Amino acid sequence: MKAMNIQFKDLIKNAPLAPGIYKMFDDSGNLLYVGKAKNLFNRLNQYVDISKLEMHKQIMRSLVRRIEWETTQNESDALLLEQKLIKTLKPKYNIMLTDGKMYPMLALTKHEFPRLLKFRGKISQRSDVYGPYPSVYALNETIKTIQRVCQLRTCTDTFMRNRTRPCLLHQIGRCSAPCCLPQNNYDKNVQLARRILTGDSEPIISDLTKMMKDFSDKMDFENAAIMRDKIAALTNTTNRGIRQKPSYTSNLNWDKNVNDLENWLGIKIETAGVFDNSHLFGKNPVGAMIAFGHDGFIKSSYRHFKLRDAARAGNDIAMMAEFVQRAINDGPKLDLIIVDGGPAQWNIANKIANGKIPVLGVAKGVVRNGDEHFIMPNGTENTSLAKDSNLFLFLRLVRDEAHRFVITYHRLKRAKQLTASVLDEIDGIGPVRKKQLLQHYGSVRAIMDADLKSLLHVPGLGKFAAEKIYAYFHSEML
């Protein structure tokens, strides 16, 4: 049993910390099982201790001799891919999704005023379909996001035709009431919803951030708060459309790829670090480094960086300088530094490395994936590496892993900031009570307007906390 554990660990040691699907095969190459994961490495690691598995999975696990995986943009993509593979390949040990069951989906109907519609069934039965979603709850949360940002209707056509006045959803800002009110922007909002549902949220967030700042500068705090809430809704939604990424399997020959990289650069590599940074108009500036060697990604050497020098925020070059310097100072020992960027990023990293560590720049061309060129350790540009060569694809793979690692961290930091509010300024109101208040009232504005009697009825809040909150917002009345 111990030997089997070691063998299985060898099969998964290079599994990425990313969402995707995995396929398990026996020694004859027969497909045993297809599964999905939010984090492939963590999910596959759960199979190491065979005694903790269900009986049918113990039997299946004992037969596994090869594992392949394919990363996806997000968990939703993994769900759809898993569903497709199980229904077409019919793996022996899959017991879910073989009875015609489908994950919940979302569609925009064909109508003058398209409706957000959730359904289960074949994709071909609908047009303009998005998903799948891991649960009805996840689907409903996505619908709420679209309602808050785009104000699209969810009611049936019959219900809409028979309305004579706007419903409650309009009153709480989740529907523009096309049933009763003139609509000048509904088509634009439908297009906006499509962009959100296909993962094109970042430019929208940037636009909303600019609008929020403009409203704030004009002292229009009500509209600024509306923009803030829309940004929060977009930041917290996890839905994405289908964007397949290259397949990475456990058969990826790391040793050969790193040897090829060594020969190309004329150096020896035990540990290489790949750097990237992220921010939104200078807000929540962060960086990250991933590491790899002859045996694959070295996850124990992955690093996240919070920017310490606030004066560097928003300056990609200055941020890169701090993050590379900290990585060199704090370890691990690097034999190669790879930066995501062109001459400017290469120059600053090379200056920090001070000739002691070679630096390679991965510069994007007209498109990010497929048109990259490289800044070599001697500072020259290399555009001759074949785009379909294993080395080119390998360098793009490790660059993308660094990008994924930093973007995930940045979104987490941004989401935490957006959930902060004026409630954080009230002494004694921690995360639990804050959550209770927001669940009860729905918004900070409603909490601010609540009287003491209403606050006393919030479950779990207590008299002392209720009086403190009321006093904070109504001190001028006491």
C-alpha positions in Angstrom: 0.0 0.0 0.0 2.8 2.4 0.8 4.4 1.7 -2.6 1.1 2.6 -4.3 0.9 5.9 -2.4 4.4 6.8 -3.6 3.5 5.9 -7.2 0.3 7.9 -7.1 2.2 10.9 -5.7 4.6 10.7 -8.6 1.7 10.8 -11.0 0.3 14.1 -9.5 3.4 16.0 -8.4 3.2 18.4 -11.4 -0.5 18.9 -11.2 -1.3 22.7 -11.5 -2.9 24.8 -8.8 -5.7 25.7 -11.2 -9.2 24.7 -12.1 -9.8 21.9 -14.7 -10.6 18.3 -15.3 -8.6 15.1 -14.7 -8.8 11.7 -16.4 -7.6 8.5 -14.8 -6.5 5.5 -16.8 -5.5 1.8 -16.1 -2.4 0.1 -17.3 -4.1 -0.9 -20.6 -5.0 2.8 -21.3 -8.7 2.3 -20.5 -10.4 5.5 -19.1 -11.6 4.8 -15.6 -12.8 8.1 -14.3 -13.2 11.8 -15.3 -13.5 14.4 -12.5 -13.5 18.2 -12.2 -11.7 20.4 -9.7 -11.4 24.0 -8.6 -7.8 23.2 -7.8 -6.4 20.2 -9.6 -3.4 19.5 -7.3 -5.5 19.7 -4.1 -8.3 17.5 -5.6 -5.9 14.8 -6.9 -4.0 14.9 -3.6 -7.2 13.7 -1.9 -6.7 10.3 -3.7 -3.3 9.7 -2.1 -4.7 8.1 1.1 -6.8 5.3 -0.4 -8.3 4.3 3.0 -10.3 7.6 3.1 -12.1 7.0 -0.2 -15.5 5.4 -0.8 -15.3 1.7 -1.6 -16.0 2.0 -5.4 -13.3 4.8 -5.5 -10.8 2.6 -3.6 -11.2 -0.1 -6.3 -10.9 2.4 -9.0 -7.9 4.1 -7.4 -6.0 0.8 -7.1 -6.2 0.4 -10.9 -4.9 3.9 -11.8 -1.6 3.9 -13.7 -1.8 7.2 -15.6 -3.4 10.6 -15.0 -4.0 13.4 -17.5 -5.5 16.8 -16.8 -6.6 19.8 -18.7 -6.8 23.3 -17.1 -9.7 25.6 -17.7 -10.3 29.3 -17.2 -12.4 28.6 -14.1 -14.6 26.1 -12.3 -17.6 26.7 -14.5 -15.6 25.7 -17.6 -14.4 22.6 -15.8 -18.0 21.6 -15.1 -19.0 21.9 -18.7 -16.0 20.0 -19.9 -16.5 17.2 -17.4 -20.1 16.9 -18.4 -19.2 16.6 -22.0 -16.5 14.0 -21.5 -18.6 11.8 -19.2 -21.5 11.7 -21.6 -19.3 11.0 -24.7 -16.6 8.7 -23.2 -18.7 7.0 -20.5 -15.9 6.2 -18.0 -16.5 3.0 -16.1 -16.4 4.5 -12.6 -18.4 7.7 -13.1 -21.8 7.4 -11.5 -22.9 11.0 -11.9 -24.1 12.6 -15.1 -24.8 9.3 -16.8 -28.6 9.5 -16.2 -29.3 12.5 -18.3 -28.9 14.9 -15.4 -27.7 18.3 -16.4 -26.1 21.2 -14.5 -28.2 24.4 -14.3 -27.6 26.9 -17.1 -28.4 30.5 -17.9 -29.9 31.9 -21.1 -30.9 35.2 -22.5 -34.2 34.8 -24.4 -35.0 36.2 -27.9 -37.3 39.1 -27.2 -37.5 42.8 -27.6 -36.5 42.9 -23.9 -34.5 39.7 -23.4 -35.1 37.8 -20.1 -32.6 36.1 -17.9 -33.7 32.5 -17.8 -32.3 29.6 -15.8 -32.9 26.1 -17.1 -31.6 22.5 -17.3 -31.4 20.6 -20.6 -29.5 20.4 -23.8 -27.6 23.5 -24.8 -29.0 23.1 -28.3 -32.5 23.8 -26.9 -31.6 27.4 -26.2 -29.6 30.2 -27.8 -27.3 32.6 -26.0 -26.5 30.1 -23.2 -24.0 30.5 -20.4 -22.7 28.2 -17.7 -22.9 25.5 -16.5 -23.0 26.3 -12.7 -22.0 24.1 -9.9 -25.3 24.6 -8.1 -28.6 26.5 -8.4 -27.3 28.8 -5.6 -24.3 29.7 -7.8 -26.6 30.4 -10.7 -28.9 32.6 -8.6 -25.9 34.6 -7.4 -24.9 35.2 -11.0 -28.4 36.3 -11.8 -28.3 38.7 -8.9 -25.1 40.2 -10.2 -26.5 40.8 -13.6 -29.6 42.3 -12.1 -27.6 44.7 -10.0 -25.4 45.8 -12.8 -27.6 45.6 -15.9 -31.2 45.6 -14.5 -32.5 42.9 -16.9 -35.8 41.3 -16.3 -36.3 37.7 -15.0 -40.1 37.5 -15.3 -42.0 35.5 -17.9 -43.4 37.2 -21.0 -47.0 36.7 -19.8 -46.2 38.3 -16.5 -44.5 41.2 -18.2 -47.5 41.8 -20.6 -50.0 41.9 -17.8 -48.1 44.4 -15.5 -49.6 47.8 -15.1 -46.9 49.2 -12.7 -43.3 48.2 -11.8 -42.8 45.3 -9.5 -40.6 45.1 -6.3 -37.5 44.3 -8.3 -37.6 47.7 -9.9 -38.0 49.4 -6.5 -34.9 47.7 -5.2 -32.9 48.5 -8.3 -32.7 45.1 -10.0 -34.9 45.6 -13.0 -35.5 48.6 -15.3 -39.2 47.7 -15.6 -39.5 47.3 -19.4 -43.1 46.2 -18.7 -44.2 49.8 -17.8 -41.4 52.3 -18.3 -39.7 53.7 -21.4 -36.4 51.9 -22.1 -33.5 53.8 -23.7 -30.6 51.6 -22.6 -32.0 48.1 -22.4 -30.1 46.9 -25.5 -26.9 48.3 -24.2 -27.4 46.6 -20.9 -28.1 43.2 -22.6 -24.7 43.6 -24.4 -23.1 44.5 -21.1 -24.6 41.3 -19.5 -23.2 39.2 -22.4 -19.7 40.7 -21.8 -20.0 39.9 -18.0 -21.2 36.4 -18.7 -18.4 35.7 -21.1 -15.7 36.8 -18.7 -15.1 40.3 -20.0 -15.5 42.0 -16.6 -12.2 43.7 -16.2 -12.7 46.6 -18.7 -16.2 47.1 -17.2 -14.8 47.3 -13.7 -12.3 49.9 -15.0 -15.0 52.0 -16.5 -17.2 51.8 -13.4 -14.2 52.7 -11.2 -13.6 55.9 -13.3 -17.3 56.7 -13.0 -17.3 56.1 -9.2 -14.3 58.5 -8.9 -16.0 61.1 -11.0 -19.1 61.0 -8.9 -17.1 61.1 -5.7 -15.1 64.2 -7.0 -18.4 65.9 -7.7 -19.7 65.0 -4.1 -22.4 62.9 -5.7 -22.0 60.1 -3.2 -25.3 58.4 -3.9 -24.3 57.6 -7.5 -20.8 56.8 -6.4 -22.2 54.2 -4.0 -24.2 52.7 -6.8 -21.1 52.4 -8.9 -19.3 50.9 -5.9 -22.0 48.3 -5.4 -21.8 47.3 -9.1 -18.0 47.0 -8.9 -18.4 44.8 -5.8 -21.0 42.6 -7.6 -18.8 42.2 -10.6 -15.7 41.5 -8.6 -17.5 38.8 -6.5 -19.1 36.9 -9.4 -17.1 33.8 -10.5 -19.0 33.0 -13.7 -17.1 32.8 -16.9 -17.8 31.7 -20.4 -16.0 28.8 -22.1 -12.4 29.6 -22.8 -10.4 26.5 -23.2 -6.6 26.6 -22.4 -4.0 24.2 -23.7 -4.0 20.8 -22.2 -1.3 20.0 -19.7 -0.8 16.4 -18.8 1.2 14.5 -16.3 3.3 13.3 -19.2 4.8 16.8 -19.7 8.5 16.3 -19.8 9.8 19.0 -17.4 13.3 17.7 -17.4 13.6 17.9 -21.2 12.0 21.4 -21.4 14.3 22.8 -18.7 17.3 21.2 -20.4 16.2 22.9 -23.7 15.9 26.2 -21.8 19.4 25.7 -20.3 20.9 25.0 -23.7 19.1 28.0 -25.3 20.3 30.4 -22.7 23.7 28.7 -22.0 23.1 28.4 -18.2 22.3 25.7 -15.6 19.0 25.9 -13.8 18.0 24.4 -10.5 15.3 26.9 -9.7 13.8 29.6 -11.9 11.4 32.3 -10.7 8.7 33.9 -12.9 7.4 37.3 -11.9 4.3 39.3 -12.6 2.4 42.1 -10.9 -1.2 43.4 -10.9 -3.2 46.5 -9.9 -6.3 48.5 -10.9 -5.4 52.2 -11.4 -2.8 51.8 -8.6 -5.3 50.2 -6.2 -4.4 46.9 -4.4 -1.0 46.7 -6.0 0.4 43.2 -5.6 3.0 40.9 -7.2 3.7 37.2 -7.4 6.5 34.8 -8.2 6.1 31.2 -9.2 9.1 28.8 -9.3 10.0 25.7 -11.4 12.8 23.3 -12.0 13.6 20.0 -13.7 10.9 18.2 -11.7 8.1 20.7 -12.4 6.5 23.6 -10.5 8.1 24.2 -7.1 4.9 25.2 -5.2 6.7 25.6 -1.9 8.6 28.4 -3.4 5.6 30.3 -4.7 5.4 33.9 -3.3 2.8 36.6 -3.0 3.9 40.2 -2.5 2.0 43.1 -1.0 3.6 46.4 -2.2 5.4 48.0 0.8 6.4 51.3 -0.9 3.1 53.0 -1.5 4.8 55.6 -3.8 5.4 52.8 -6.3 1.7 51.9 -6.6 0.5 52.0 -10.2 4.1 52.1 -11.6 4.6 48.6 -13.1 8.4 49.1 -13.4 8.9 50.4 -9.8 6.6 47.6 -8.5 8.6 45.0 -10.3 11.8 46.4 -8.9 10.5 45.9 -5.3 9.2 42.4 -5.8 12.3 41.1 -7.6 14.5 42.6 -4.9 12.5 41.1 -2.1 12.6 37.7 -3.8 16.3 37.8 -4.2 16.8 38.9 -0.6 14.4 36.4 1.0 15.0 33.4 -1.3 14.8 30.8 -2.7 18.1 31.0 -4.5 17.3 31.6 -8.2 19.3 30.6 -11.2 17.1 32.4 -13.7 14.6 35.3 -13.4 11.8 35.5 -15.9 9.6 38.6 -16.1 6.3 39.1 -17.9 7.1 42.2 -19.9 9.3 43.9 -22.4 12.5 45.9 -22.3 11.4 48.2 -19.4 10.6 45.2 -17.1 13.8 43.4 -18.3 16.0 46.4 -17.6 14.8 46.9 -14.0 15.0 43.2 -13.2 18.4 43.0 -14.7 19.5 46.1 -12.7 18.2 44.5 -9.4 19.9 41.2 -10.3 23.2 43.1 -10.7 24.7 40.6 -13.1 24.4 37.8 -10.6 21.3 36.1 -12.0 20.4 36.0 -15.7 17.1 37.7 -16.7 14.7 36.6 -19.5 11.8 38.8 -20.5 8.6 37.4 -22.1 7.1 40.3 -24.1 3.7 40.0 -25.7 3.2 41.1 -29.3 -0.1 42.0 -31.0 -1.8 39.2 -29.2 -0.8 37.7 -25.8 -0.9 34.0 -26.6 1.0 33.2 -29.8 2.9 36.3 -30.7 5.4 36.6 -27.8 9.1 37.4 -28.3 11.9 37.4 -25.8 14.4 39.7 -24.2 17.5 37.5 -23.8 19.9 37.7 -20.7 22.3 39.9 -22.8 19.5 42.4 -23.5 18.9 41.5 -27.2 15.5 40.7 -28.6 14.8 37.2 -29.9 11.9 36.7 -32.3 13.3 33.6 -34.0 12.1 30.9 -31.5 9.5 28.9 -33.4 5.9 29.6 -32.2 5.0 25.9 -32.3 8.3 24.6 -30.6 8.1 22.9 -27.2 10.3 25.5 -25.7 8.1 28.4 -26.8 5.0 26.7 -25.5 6.8 25.8 -22.3 7.8 29.4 -21.6 4.3 30.6 -22.3 3.0 27.9 -19.9 5.2 29.1 -17.0 4.4 32.8 -17.8 0.7 32.0 -17.7 1.0 30.2 -14.4 2.6 33.4 -12.9 -0.1 35.5 -14.4 -2.8 33.2 -13.0 -1.2 33.3 -9.6 -1.0 37.1 -9.3 -4.4 37.7 -10.8 -6.1 35.4 -8.4 -4.3 37.1 -5.5 -5.2 40.6 -6.8 -8.9 39.7 -7.2 -8.9 38.3 -3.6 -7.4 41.6 -2.3 -9.8 43.7 -4.3 -12.8 41.7 -3.2 -11.8 42.1 0.5 -11.5 45.9 0.0 -14.8 46.2 -1.7 -16.6 44.3 1.1 -15.2 46.9 3.6 -17.6 49.7 4.4 -18.3 52.3 7.0 -19.4 49.5 9.3 -15.7 48.7 9.8 -15.2 52.0 11.5 -17.6 51.2 14.3 -15.8 49.8 17.3 -17.0 46.3 18.3 -18.6 45.5 14.9 -16.6 42.6 13.6 -17.1 40.4 10.5 -19.9 38.3 12.1 -22.1 41.2 13.1 -21.4 43.0 9.9 -22.6 40.0 8.0 -25.7 39.7 10.1 -26.5 43.4 9.5 -26.0 43.2 5.7 -28.1 40.0 5.5 -30.9 41.6 7.5 -30.9 45.0 5.7 -29.3 44.4 2.3 -27.2 47.5 2.2 -25.2 49.9 4.3 -27.7 52.7 3.4 -30.6 50.8 4.9 -28.5 50.2 8.1 -27.8 53.9 8.3 -31.5 54.8 8.0 -32.6 52.2 10.5 -34.0 53.3 13.9 -33.0 51.8 17.2 -36.2 49.7 17.5 -35.4 48.1 14.1 -31.8 47.4 15.0 -32.9 45.7 18.2 -34.7 43.1 16.1 -31.6 42.1 14.1 -31.0 38.4 15.1 -27.8 38.0 17.1 -26.9 41.6 17.3 -27.8 42.5 20.9 -28.9 45.7 22.6 -25.4 47.1 23.3 -24.2 46.7 19.6 -27.6 48.1 18.3 -27.2 51.2 20.5 -23.6 51.7 19.4 -24.6 51.4 15.7 -27.5 53.8 16.1 -25.3 56.3 18.0 -22.7 56.2 15.3 -25.1 57.2 12.5 -27.3 59.5 14.6 -25.0 61.1 17.1 -26.2 64.6 16.1 -29.7 63.6 17.2 -28.8 62.4 20.7 
